Amino acid sequence: MAAIVYDALLLLAVLFLATALLLPFNSGQAFTSNQIFFPVYLLAISFAFYGWFWTHGGQTLGLRAWKIKILTVDQKPLSWRHALLRFCAALLSWTVVGCGFLWLMVDKNQRSWHDHLSKTALFMSPPDK
């Protein structure tokens, strides 16, 4: 959970920057709820953030701090397809009040819903030398 919080703070900063870059195209005005492009844009930025980290080393900064890696179940690096499946499934896990994340407490392999759906898993990284 600490890695999730750490990454959420970093993602929040990225989303603030992404919004600042987009504001001039909206005449500097706040985005309204009837502008569907803005939430889709933020979702795409969020996927790009996580997808890039997951496909380039399997670690976000939060995961790196806790020495955790995301790999496929056969311990291979994630492809963009795996990253997209994991991202979409993680959204599903959050939409049911986080039950998809809590599932790992009852799963014999300690895998969450998005791990199962994307055929990925969390692995502890070997200690640095």
C-alpha positions as a Python dict, from the first residue, in 0.01 Angstrom:
ca = {
    (1, 'M'): (0, 0, 0),
    (2, 'A'): (290, 237, 69),
    (3, 'A'): (410, 200, -291),
    (4, 'I'): (58, 282, -415),
    (5, 'V'): (50, 602, -207),
    (6, 'Y'): (402, 699, -320),
    (7, 'D'): (309, 646, -686),
    (8, 'A'): (-24, 825, -643),
    (9, 'L'): (158, 1137, -522),
    (10, 'L'): (394, 1127, -819),
    (11, 'L'): (104, 1065, -1060),
    (12, 'L'): (-83, 1360, -907),
    (13, 'A'): (213, 1585, -986),
    (14, 'V'): (223, 1452, -1344),
    (15, 'L'): (-153, 1513, -1382),
    (16, 'F'): (-112, 1870, -1254),
    (17, 'L'): (156, 1928, -1517),
    (18, 'A'): (-56, 1764, -1788),
    (19, 'T'): (-348, 1989, -1694),
    (20, 'A'): (-129, 2299, -1696),
    (21, 'L'): (-12, 2210, -2048),
    (22, 'L'): (-373, 2173, -2165),
    (23, 'L'): (-521, 2486, -2002),
    (24, 'P'): (-408, 2729, -2276),
    (25, 'F'): (-616, 2527, -2524),
    (26, 'N'): (-924, 2584, -2306),
    (27, 'S'): (-870, 2963, -2291),
    (28, 'G'): (-722, 2924, -1943),
    (29, 'Q'): (-1062, 2824, -1804),
    (30, 'A'): (-1136, 2532, -1574),
    (31, 'F'): (-1268, 2218, -1737),
    (32, 'T'): (-1635, 2144, -1687),
    (33, 'S'): (-1805, 1811, -1630),
    (34, 'N'): (-1957, 1812, -1981),
    (35, 'Q'): (-1611, 1816, -2146),
    (36, 'I'): (-1548, 1443, -2197),
    (37, 'F'): (-1206, 1497, -2351),
    (38, 'F'): (-1043, 1608, -2024),
    (39, 'P'): (-1108, 1292, -1815),
    (40, 'V'): (-1012, 1074, -2113),
    (41, 'Y'): (-692, 1278, -2149),
    (42, 'L'): (-607, 1233, -1780),
    (43, 'L'): (-678, 860, -1804),
    (44, 'A'): (-446, 834, -2106),
    (45, 'I'): (-173, 1025, -1918),
    (46, 'S'): (-218, 791, -1620),
    (47, 'F'): (-186, 485, -1843),
    (48, 'A'): (123, 631, -2012),
    (49, 'F'): (277, 695, -1669),
    (50, 'Y'): (222, 344, -1534),
    (51, 'G'): (266, 169, -1869),
    (52, 'W'): (605, 327, -1931),
    (53, 'F'): (737, 229, -1588),
    (54, 'W'): (593, -123, -1607),
    (55, 'T'): (736, -190, -1954),
    (56, 'H'): (1073, -32, -1876),
    (57, 'G'): (1206, -229, -1582),
    (58, 'G'): (879, -331, -1415),
    (59, 'Q'): (906, -73, -1140),
    (60, 'T'): (746, 262, -1072),
    (61, 'L'): (936, 485, -831),
    (62, 'G'): (718, 361, -545),
    (63, 'L'): (781, -1, -635),
    (64, 'R'): (1153, 68, -664),
    (65, 'A'): (1156, 221, -315),
    (66, 'W'): (1002, -98, -173),
    (67, 'K'): (1212, -327, -399),
    (68, 'I'): (908, -475, -575),
    (69, 'K'): (888, -560, -946),
    (70, 'I'): (590, -627, -1171),
    (71, 'L'): (652, -910, -1415),
    (72, 'T'): (443, -1164, -1601),
    (73, 'V'): (364, -1481, -1403),
    (74, 'D'): (654, -1652, -1582),
    (75, 'Q'): (881, -1366, -1463),
    (76, 'K'): (926, -1193, -1798),
    (77, 'P'): (904, -815, -1854),
    (78, 'L'): (560, -672, -1928),
    (79, 'S'): (460, -583, -2281),
    (80, 'W'): (237, -283, -2354),
    (81, 'R'): (-51, -529, -2393),
    (82, 'H'): (8, -664, -2041),
    (83, 'A'): (37, -308, -1912),
    (84, 'L'): (-295, -209, -2072),
    (85, 'L'): (-470, -517, -1933),
    (86, 'R'): (-323, -455, -1587),
    (87, 'F'): (-417, -86, -1593),
    (88, 'C'): (-778, -151, -1700),
    (89, 'A'): (-816, -436, -1451),
    (90, 'A'): (-671, -218, -1173),
    (91, 'L'): (-937, 43, -1252),
    (92, 'L'): (-1195, -232, -1214),
    (93, 'S'): (-1034, -333, -884),
    (94, 'W'): (-1071, 24, -755),
    (95, 'T'): (-1431, 69, -873),
    (96, 'V'): (-1554, -202, -636),
    (97, 'V'): (-1425, -18, -329),
    (98, 'G'): (-1077, -167, -363),
    (99, 'C'): (-1197, -527, -330),
    (100, 'G'): (-975, -627, -622),
    (101, 'F'): (-672, -515, -424),
    (102, 'L'): (-791, -676, -101),
    (103, 'W'): (-834, -1006, -285),
    (104, 'L'): (-463, -1075, -243),
    (105, 'M'): (-522, -1138, 127),
    (106, 'V'): (-737, -1444, 50),
    (107, 'D'): (-562, -1560, -268),
    (108, 'K'): (-322, -1851, -211),
    (109, 'N'): (-64, -1688, -447),
    (110, 'Q'): (-125, -1340, -303),
    (111, 'R'): (-238, -1202, -638),
    (112, 'S'): (-500, -931, -686),
    (113, 'W'): (-776, -927, -949),
    (114, 'H'): (-565, -724, -1189),
    (115, 'D'): (-276, -966, -1143),
    (116, 'H'): (-503, -1255, -1242),
    (117, 'L'): (-667, -1073, -1533),
    (118, 'S'): (-338, -950, -1681),
    (119, 'K'): (-135, -1261, -1595),
    (120, 'T'): (115, -1052, -1399),
    (121, 'A'): (246, -1067, -1044),
    (122, 'L'): (453, -872, -793),
    (123, 'F'): (799, -1007, -714),
    (124, 'M'): (1050, -891, -459),
    (125, 'S'): (1367, -755, -625),
    (126, 'P'): (1701, -896, -519),
    (127, 'P'): (1893, -661, -289),
    (128, 'D'): (2133, -413, -452),
    (129, 'K'): (2503, -492, -426),
}
